[in-house]
Amino acid sequence: MNRKDWLLLAIASAGTSGLSPVQLQKSLFLLGRKRKKYVGADFYEFEPHNYGPFSKDIYTDADLLGAAGYVTKERQPGKSWSVFRPTDAGGAVARKLRPSVPKEALSYLVEAVPWVKGQSFYDLVQTIYKHYPEYRANSVFRD
């Protein structure tokens, strides 16, 4: 498993509704924190940023998955962000990956992604800051 595999699994776990950039960042951040021993040494490194933990490598890898035909990135009408969704090919690759993924990490990911999606932007960022206050350092987000 490499980090792009985890990225594809996270996006695929969201299904056709996809993940916003903040949701994608926080899902992978939580996976890396809560299941660190399972994700591998090349997993994403996060730094404090505008809205908490951030890794620019997630977007680089998402673009590579997009170029391979596994992920789409679509701008939302009337919004300033895009949504990442699996393509049919990406969903098929994710299904093939699942049996080789450590169960402890996969079960966490399939719970974390819906939880992240179910939070409002405000609640998600606040919860991350509550549990990981060091990632608030460069925040532009204010209560």
C-alpha positions as CSV (number, residue, x, y, z in Angstrom):
1,M,0.0,0.0,0.0
2,N,1.2,3.5,-0.8
3,R,-0.3,6.8,0.0
4,K,-2.0,7.1,-3.3
5,D,-3.8,3.9,-2.6
6,W,-5.0,5.3,0.7
7,L,-6.1,8.5,-1.1
8,L,-8.1,6.4,-3.7
9,L,-9.7,4.4,-0.9
10,A,-10.8,7.5,1.0
11,I,-12.3,9.0,-2.1
12,A,-14.0,5.7,-3.0
13,S,-15.4,5.5,0.5
14,A,-17.3,8.7,-0.1
15,G,-19.0,7.2,-3.1
16,T,-20.6,9.4,-5.8
17,S,-21.2,12.3,-3.5
18,G,-17.5,12.7,-3.2
19,L,-15.3,14.7,-0.8
20,S,-14.6,18.4,-0.6
21,P,-10.9,19.4,-0.2
22,V,-11.4,20.0,3.6
23,Q,-13.2,16.6,4.0
24,L,-10.4,14.8,2.0
25,Q,-7.6,16.5,4.0
26,K,-9.3,15.7,7.4
27,S,-10.2,12.1,6.5
28,L,-6.6,11.3,5.6
29,F,-5.2,13.3,8.6
30,L,-7.4,11.3,11.0
31,L,-6.5,8.0,9.3
32,G,-2.8,8.8,9.6
33,R,-3.2,9.8,13.3
34,K,-5.5,7.0,14.4
35,R,-4.0,4.2,12.4
36,K,-0.4,5.3,12.0
37,K,1.2,1.9,12.2
38,Y,-0.9,0.6,9.3
39,V,-0.6,3.4,6.7
40,G,3.2,3.1,5.9
41,A,6.2,5.4,6.2
42,D,5.4,7.3,3.0
43,F,2.0,8.5,4.2
44,Y,1.1,12.1,4.0
45,E,2.8,14.6,6.3
46,F,0.5,17.4,7.6
47,E,1.4,20.9,8.7
48,P,-0.7,23.6,10.3
49,H,-2.5,25.6,7.6
50,N,-5.5,27.9,7.1
51,Y,-8.1,25.3,8.3
52,G,-5.9,22.9,10.3
53,P,-3.9,20.0,9.2
54,F,-2.9,20.2,5.5
55,S,-0.8,18.3,3.0
56,K,-0.2,19.7,-0.5
57,D,0.9,16.2,-1.6
58,I,-2.8,15.1,-1.3
59,Y,-3.7,17.4,-4.2
60,T,-0.6,16.4,-6.2
61,D,-1.6,12.7,-5.8
62,A,-5.2,13.4,-6.6
63,D,-4.2,15.1,-9.8
64,L,-2.1,12.0,-10.7
65,L,-5.1,9.7,-9.9
66,G,-7.2,12.0,-12.1
67,A,-4.7,11.8,-15.0
68,A,-4.9,8.0,-14.6
69,G,-8.7,8.1,-14.9
70,Y,-9.4,7.0,-11.3
71,V,-10.7,10.3,-9.8
72,T,-12.6,13.3,-11.0
73,K,-12.3,16.8,-9.6
74,E,-15.3,18.9,-10.3
75,R,-16.0,22.5,-9.4
76,Q,-19.2,22.9,-7.5
77,P,-21.7,25.4,-9.0
78,G,-21.7,28.6,-7.1
79,K,-18.9,27.4,-4.7
80,S,-15.2,28.1,-4.6
81,W,-14.1,24.5,-4.2
82,S,-14.2,21.3,-6.1
83,V,-15.3,17.8,-5.1
84,F,-13.2,14.7,-5.6
85,R,-15.1,11.6,-6.8
86,P,-14.1,8.1,-7.9
87,T,-14.6,7.2,-11.5
88,D,-15.9,3.7,-12.3
89,A,-12.3,2.6,-12.9
90,G,-11.2,4.2,-9.6
91,G,-14.0,2.4,-7.8
92,A,-12.9,-0.9,-9.4
93,V,-9.3,-0.4,-8.3
94,A,-10.4,0.5,-4.8
95,R,-12.4,-2.7,-4.5
96,K,-9.4,-4.7,-5.6
97,L,-7.2,-2.9,-3.0
98,R,-9.6,-3.6,-0.1
99,P,-8.6,-7.2,0.6
100,S,-4.9,-6.3,0.9
101,V,-5.5,-3.4,3.3
102,P,-5.0,-4.0,7.1
103,K,-8.5,-4.5,8.5
104,E,-7.9,-2.1,11.4
105,A,-7.1,0.8,9.0
106,L,-9.8,0.0,6.5
107,S,-12.5,-0.2,9.1
108,Y,-11.4,3.1,10.6
109,L,-11.4,4.8,7.1
110,V,-14.9,3.5,6.2
111,E,-16.2,5.0,9.5
112,A,-14.1,8.2,9.4
113,V,-15.1,9.3,5.9
114,P,-18.9,9.3,6.5
115,W,-18.3,11.0,9.9
116,V,-16.2,13.7,8.3
117,K,-18.9,14.2,5.6
118,G,-21.6,14.4,8.2
119,Q,-19.9,17.3,10.0
120,S,-20.5,21.0,9.1
121,F,-17.3,22.8,8.0
122,Y,-17.4,24.6,11.4
123,D,-17.9,21.5,13.5
124,L,-15.2,19.5,11.6
125,V,-12.6,22.2,12.0
126,Q,-13.5,22.8,15.6
127,T,-13.3,19.1,16.5
128,I,-9.9,18.8,14.8
129,Y,-8.6,21.8,16.7
130,K,-10.0,20.5,20.0
131,H,-8.1,17.2,19.6
132,Y,-5.1,18.5,17.8
133,P,-4.6,22.1,19.0
134,E,-1.1,22.3,17.5
135,Y,-2.7,22.4,14.0
136,R,-4.5,25.7,14.9
137,A,-1.2,27.6,14.7
138,N,-1.7,29.1,11.2
139,S,-5.4,29.1,11.2
140,V,-7.5,31.8,9.5
141,F,-10.6,30.2,11.0
142,R,-12.0,32.0,14.0
143,D,-14.8,31.0,16.4
